[in-house]
Each structure stands twice: as structure tokens, then as C-alpha cells.
């Protein structure tokens, strides 16, 4: 089964929900920070989640987000596009946040084998802000929909990001 994502919706089986994507839409990622959600087909690596905020039931591999966890988005680092332990000397995103957007993170395998410097990092499906504000390239849906989705998916579920409706 596939999860389909276009500029307005994420669709999986009978679930069709509004989603937010990158500020510059769906297309071919050219570089880190280009605000584009990459077009293509991806798999899930694992789920990161805040155990203090959500209970999740899934067949995917999962990791608990701890206060010292980050994601390196600095092409100068040998840890580019990887989970890192904070404090960290290079540019990174903190995963343990006050807001709820990273309470649940589905990590897609974008730019991972091999990791190509500057090609873009951290394409996640995560919790949307209340107004579905555009992302820096990730896909975001409501928390309750994300909880429903992760109950149904498994390692074989593919994510297809497309400009088609």
C-alpha cells in the first residue's frame, strides 16, 4: 500500500486528510534549505516520538525523543542528515520542543543511502501547526490523524509524493 501526498492532502486507504508541505511546493530538491518537499517514492526508517505526550501503537521501529536529541542539517558535518546527540557543534534541529510539532515524527529515507551533502535533510511526516502553516520541506498533518496513520502502516508501506491530484 502507498501513502499518497500532493499539495493539499495525504491519502492512505480510507484516510484522506489535509496536509501542509514545503513553502515552495513539491518538486526536485536541489539543495539544503530550498523549502521544497521532494517528489518521489520513499520508505519509513523509523518513528521518533515524545513518550511524555503520546502513546503510539505501530509496527514500525520506534525511538523515544530525549531532551538531548537533534537532527543535523549542516552539510559541513560528517553527521549530515542524521540523528545527533546534543550539544552538537554543527547546525541542527532540536527534536525535543515546547510546541507539539515533533511529538510524533515519521522519518522518511530521503537522501540517506548514500547521504549526499547539500541535497537536503530531514524529510519527516510530523504534526501540523494549527493553521497548517507551510513547512521547510516536511509533510505535516493533524496529530490525531498521524496517530491513526501510524497504527495502520508498516515497513512495507511506501510514501509517494507527487504533484498529481
C-alpha positions in Angstrom: 0.0 0.0 0.0 1.0 3.6 -0.7 0.5 6.8 1.2 -0.1 9.4 -1.5 0.8 13.0 -0.8 0.0 16.0 -3.1 -0.1 19.7 -2.4 -3.3 19.6 -0.2 -3.9 16.0 1.0 -2.3 12.9 2.4 -4.3 9.8 1.4 -4.0 6.2 2.7 -6.7 3.6 2.4 -9.9 5.4 3.6 -8.0 8.2 5.3 -7.8 11.4 3.4 -6.6 14.4 5.4 -5.4 17.9 4.8 -1.6 18.3 4.9 1.0 21.1 4.8 4.0 20.8 2.6 7.1 22.9 1.9 6.7 26.6 1.3 7.9 26.2 -2.3 5.7 23.2 -3.0 6.6 19.7 -4.3 9.4 19.3 -6.7 13.0 18.2 -7.1 15.2 19.2 -4.2 18.3 21.0 -5.3 19.9 21.9 -2.0 19.6 22.1 1.8 17.1 24.8 2.8 15.3 25.2 -0.6 11.8 24.8 1.1 10.8 22.1 -1.4 9.1 18.8 -0.4 10.9 16.2 -2.6 8.9 14.5 -5.3 9.4 10.7 -5.3 8.7 7.5 -3.5 10.1 6.8 -0.1 10.1 4.3 2.8 9.9 4.8 6.5 13.1 4.5 8.5 11.5 4.7 12.0 9.2 6.8 14.2 10.5 9.2 16.8 8.1 10.2 19.5 7.6 12.0 22.8 6.6 9.4 25.3 5.6 12.1 27.8 3.0 13.4 25.3 1.7 10.4 23.2 1.1 6.7 23.3 1.7 5.1 20.0 0.9 1.7 18.5 2.8 0.8 15.4 4.6 -2.0 13.5 7.4 0.4 12.7 10.7 0.7 14.6 10.4 3.4 17.1 12.7 5.6 19.2 11.8 7.8 22.1 12.8 11.5 21.7 15.0 12.6 24.6 16.0 16.1 25.6 19.5 15.7 24.1 18.3 14.7 20.6 18.7 16.6 17.4 18.9 16.2 13.6 22.0 17.5 11.8 21.1 19.7 8.8 24.6 21.1 8.3 26.3 19.8 5.1 29.7 20.6 6.7 29.2 17.9 9.3 30.0 14.2 8.8 26.7 13.6 10.6 24.7 15.5 8.0 21.1 14.2 7.7 21.4 12.0 10.8 20.2 11.8 14.4 22.7 13.5 16.7 23.2 13.9 20.4 23.2 17.5 21.8 25.1 19.6 22.5 26.4 19.4 18.9 28.9 21.7 17.2 27.2 21.9 13.8 23.8 23.4 12.6 21.0 21.1 13.8 17.3 21.0 14.6 16.3 20.3 18.2 13.8 17.4 18.4 12.6 17.9 22.0 10.5 21.0 21.6 8.0 23.1 23.6 5.4 23.1 20.8 3.9 19.8 19.7 5.0 19.6 16.0 7.7 16.9 16.8 5.6 14.9 19.3 5.5 12.2 16.5 8.0 12.1 13.6 7.9 9.6 10.8 11.4 9.7 9.3 11.5 9.1 5.6 14.5 7.6 3.9 15.1 10.7 1.7 18.8 11.3 1.0 20.1 8.5 3.3 21.9 5.8 1.2 24.2 7.4 0.4 23.8 10.8 2.1 24.7 13.4 -0.5 26.0 16.7 1.1 23.6 19.6 0.5 20.9 17.5 -1.2 18.5 18.2 1.7 17.9 16.6 5.1 15.2 15.5 7.5 12.1 14.9 5.4 9.6 14.0 8.1 5.9 13.5 8.4 5.1 15.3 11.6 2.3 17.2 13.5 0.9 20.2 11.6 0.6 23.6 13.2 -3.0 24.7 13.9 -3.2 26.8 10.7 -1.4 24.2 8.5 1.5 26.7 8.1 3.8 25.6 5.2 6.9 23.7 6.3 10.6 23.8 5.3 10.1 20.7 3.2 8.4 18.2 5.5 4.8 16.9 5.4 2.6 17.8 8.3 -0.9 16.6 9.3 -3.1 16.9 12.4 -1.8 14.9 15.4 -5.0 12.7 15.7 -4.6 11.8 12.0 -0.9 10.9 12.5 -1.8 8.6 15.4 -4.5 6.9 13.2 -2.0 6.6 10.3 0.8 5.0 12.3 -1.5 2.3 13.6 -2.1 1.1 10.0 1.3 1.4 8.3 4.3 -1.0 8.4 7.9 -1.3 7.0 6.5 -2.1 3.5 4.3 1.0 3.3 5.6 3.4 0.7 5.1 7.1 0.6 4.6 8.6 -2.8 4.9 12.4 -3.0 3.5 13.7 -6.3 2.3 16.9 -8.0 -0.7 14.8 -9.3 -4.1 15.1 -7.6 
